[in-house]
Amino acid sequence: MIDTHTHVYLPEFAEDVDEVIARARQAGVTSCWLPGIDQDSLPSMLALKARHDGYFEVFAGLHPTEVGPDYARRLDVIGEALADTIYKGIGEIGLDLYWDATYRREQEDALRVQLDWAVAQGRPVLLHVRQAYDEIMPIVRTYYGKGLKGIFHCFAGTLEQARELTGAGFLLGINGSITYKNTPQRGFIHQIPLQYIVTETDAPYLSPVPLRGRRNEPAHVALVVACLASLYGLTAEEVARQTEMNARGL
């Protein structure tokens, strides 16, 4: 299993991150991917990667909720960081109109800049979309056929959007929210071929049932795999094997 989206470099894990990683390994998680939030998150990500050599992949990007009046300066710093091949992709980037739409135009501009980087550099993206699918889809469509690839993290769109995105070659990141009984994607995710699904936790957020309300961690990706196995009518081993293959292929 691979946790393709986890923030174990955040302060919530400062006291026990090594134990968290040990539990992940014991649960069968073979790798964790660390998406950046802004330029200030990069040093802690790199330090964690260095301490657990070979276990983490790191990504650099400007998260949409971190976009403000000084976003161009922040992008410059991240763009410079991406000169280092240690970063496997660009993320976490996207649009978020849930918390605040004040800087919507700036969010869209930052997204386009980073998508352009991804195409030019041949790097995959980790896309964050919250209450903004109608706004992000017209932007993403302009990159169809240009080689853009990546994951729609914490996929919360419709079946039609899932079919369009996977048809364009994107993967869908599924995490603990799939275990919540009122999550719409529970009703249709099995209609999307498993070859387009990857697993994630978004730790410390979105703990799966029966751990809702507690801090999430990479070991809990096993509960996501178990839920997907039930929805697809497959064994957990089959889901784990295919989703890990999907992630490594990206």
C-alpha positions in Angstrom: 0.0 0.0 0.0 1.0 3.6 -0.6 -0.2 6.7 1.2 -0.1 9.2 -1.7 -1.0 12.2 0.4 0.0 12.6 4.0 1.2 15.6 6.1 3.1 13.8 8.8 5.6 16.7 8.8 3.1 18.9 10.5 3.3 19.8 14.2 0.5 17.3 15.1 3.2 14.6 14.7 6.1 16.4 16.3 6.1 14.2 19.4 5.8 10.7 17.8 6.5 10.8 14.1 9.0 7.9 14.2 6.4 5.7 15.9 3.8 6.8 13.4 6.1 5.6 10.6 6.8 2.4 12.4 3.1 1.7 12.6 2.7 2.5 8.9 5.4 0.0 7.9 3.9 -2.7 10.2 0.5 -2.1 8.5 2.1 -2.7 5.1 2.5 0.9 3.9 5.5 0.8 1.6 5.8 4.5 0.9 4.3 7.8 1.9 4.1 10.9 -0.3 4.5 14.4 1.3 2.7 17.3 -0.5 4.0 20.7 0.3 1.7 23.5 1.4 4.0 26.5 0.9 7.7 27.3 0.9 7.9 27.1 4.7 6.8 23.5 4.7 9.7 22.3 2.5 12.5 22.1 5.2 10.5 19.9 7.6 9.5 17.6 4.7 13.1 17.2 3.6 14.3 16.6 7.1 11.8 13.8 7.5 12.7 12.3 4.2 16.4 12.3 5.2 15.7 10.6 8.5 13.7 7.8 6.9 15.7 7.3 3.7 13.8 5.8 0.8 10.4 5.9 2.5 9.1 9.3 1.5 8.5 11.1 -1.8 8.3 14.9 -1.6 6.3 17.4 -3.6 6.5 21.2 -3.7 3.6 23.5 -4.3 1.5 26.4 -3.1 -1.7 25.3 -1.6 -4.7 27.4 -2.6 -5.6 28.4 0.9 -2.0 29.8 1.2 -2.6 32.1 -1.8 -2.8 35.8 -0.8 -1.5 39.2 -1.9 2.1 37.9 -1.9 1.5 34.7 -3.8 3.8 35.7 -6.7 6.8 35.9 -4.3 5.9 32.5 -2.7 5.6 31.0 -6.2 9.1 32.3 -7.0 10.6 30.5 -4.0 8.8 27.2 -4.8 9.8 27.5 -8.4 13.4 27.8 -7.4 13.1 24.8 -5.1 11.7 22.7 -8.0 15.1 23.0 -9.7 16.1 20.2 -7.3 15.1 16.8 -8.7 14.4 15.5 -5.1 10.9 16.8 -5.7 8.9 14.2 -7.6 6.0 16.4 -8.4 4.1 19.7 -7.8 1.6 19.9 -5.1 -0.5 20.4 -3.2 -2.1 22.9 -5.6 -5.6 23.6 -6.8 -8.6 25.7 -5.9 -10.4 26.0 -2.6 -13.5 28.2 -2.3 -14.8 26.6 0.9 -12.9 28.7 3.4 -12.6 32.0 1.6 -13.1 33.1 -2.0 -11.5 36.5 -1.6 -8.4 35.5 -3.6 -10.2 33.4 -6.2 -8.5 35.1 -9.1 -5.1 34.8 -7.5 -5.8 31.1 -6.8 -6.6 30.5 -10.4 -3.5 32.3 -11.5 -1.3 30.4 -9.1 -2.8 27.1 -10.3 -2.1 27.9 -14.0 1.5 28.9 -13.2 2.1 25.6 -11.4 0.3 23.5 -14.0 2.5 25.1 -16.7 5.5 24.1 -14.6 4.2 20.5 -14.4 3.8 20.2 -18.1 7.2 21.9 -18.9 9.0 19.7 -16.3 7.2 16.5 -16.9 6.2 16.3 -13.2 2.8 15.0 -11.9 0.6 17.2 -9.8 -1.4 16.6 -6.6 -4.6 18.6 -7.0 -6.7 20.0 -4.1 -10.3 20.9 -5.0 -12.8 21.9 -2.4 -16.1 23.4 -3.3 -14.6 24.3 -6.7 -15.1 21.6 -9.2 -17.2 23.8 -11.5 -14.4 26.4 -11.4 -11.4 24.1 -11.8 -12.7 21.9 -14.6 -12.5 24.6 -17.3 -8.9 25.3 -16.3 -7.9 21.6 -16.3 -9.5 21.0 -19.7 -7.1 23.5 -21.3 -4.3 21.1 -20.4 -5.9 18.0 -22.0 -3.5 16.5 -24.5 -0.5 18.4 -23.2 0.9 15.7 -21.0 -0.4 16.9 -17.7 -0.8 14.0 -15.3 -1.5 13.6 -11.6 -4.0 12.9 -8.8 -7.2 14.6 -7.9 -6.6 14.3 -4.1 -9.6 13.5 -1.9 -11.8 13.2 -4.9 -15.2 14.7 -4.1 -16.6 15.2 -7.6 -19.5 13.5 -9.5 -19.5 10.3 -11.5 -19.4 12.3 -14.7 -16.4 14.3 -13.5 -14.7 11.1 -12.4 -15.2 9.6 -15.9 -14.0 12.7 -17.6 -10.9 13.0 -15.5 -9.9 9.4 -15.7 -10.6 9.5 -19.4 -8.0 12.3 -19.6 -5.5 10.1 -17.6 -5.8 11.5 -14.1 -5.9 9.3 -11.0 -8.4 9.8 -8.2 -7.1 9.9 -4.6 -9.4 8.1 -2.2 -9.1 8.4 1.6 -11.0 7.9 4.8 -14.0 9.9 3.6 -15.0 6.9 1.5 -15.8 5.1 4.7 -18.4 7.7 5.8 -21.9 6.5 5.1 -23.1 9.8 3.5 -20.2 10.2 1.1 -21.7 10.3 -2.4 -18.7 8.6 -4.0 -19.5 5.4 -2.1 -22.4 4.9 -4.5 -20.4 5.1 -7.8 -16.7 4.7 -7.2 -16.9 1.0 -8.2 -17.9 2.2 -11.7 -14.5 3.7 -12.2 -11.9 1.1 -13.2 -9.5 0.4 -10.3 -6.6 1.2 -12.5 -7.4 4.9 -11.9 -7.6 4.8 -8.1 -4.9 5.5 -5.6 -5.1 5.5 -1.8 -4.3 8.3 0.7 -5.0 9.4 4.2 -4.5 13.3 4.2 -3.2 12.7 7.7 -3.7 14.2 10.3 -7.2 14.8 8.7 -10.1 12.7 7.6 -9.7 9.6 9.8 -11.7 6.7 8.5 -14.5 4.9 10.3 -14.2 3.7 13.1 -11.5 6.3 14.0 -13.3 9.5 13.1 -12.5 12.3 15.5 -9.0 11.0 16.1 -5.7 12.1 14.5 -5.3 10.3 11.2 -2.0 8.6 10.2 -0.6 6.6 7.3 -1.3 3.1 8.9 -5.0 3.9 8.5 -4.7 3.6 4.7 -5.4 -0.1 5.3 -9.0 0.9 6.3 -9.4 2.8 3.1 -8.2 -0.3 1.1 -10.6 -2.5 3.1 -13.5 -0.2 2.2 -12.6 -0.1 -1.4 -12.3 -3.8 -1.5 -15.9 -4.1 -0.2 -17.2 -1.5 -2.8 -15.4 -3.2 -5.7 -16.1 -6.8 -4.6 -12.4 -7.6 -4.5 -10.0 -8.7 -1.8 -8.0 -6.2 0.1 -4.9 -7.7 -1.3 -6.1 -7.1 -4.9 -7.0 -3.5 -4.1 -3.7 -2.9 -2.4 -1.7 -4.4 -5.2 -3.4 -2.5 -8.0 -3.5 0.9 -6.2 0.2 0.6 -5.4 0.9 -0.2 -9.0 -1.1 2.8 -10.1 0.8 5.1 -7.7 4.2 3.8 -8.7 3.3 4.1 -12.4 2.6 7.8 -11.9 
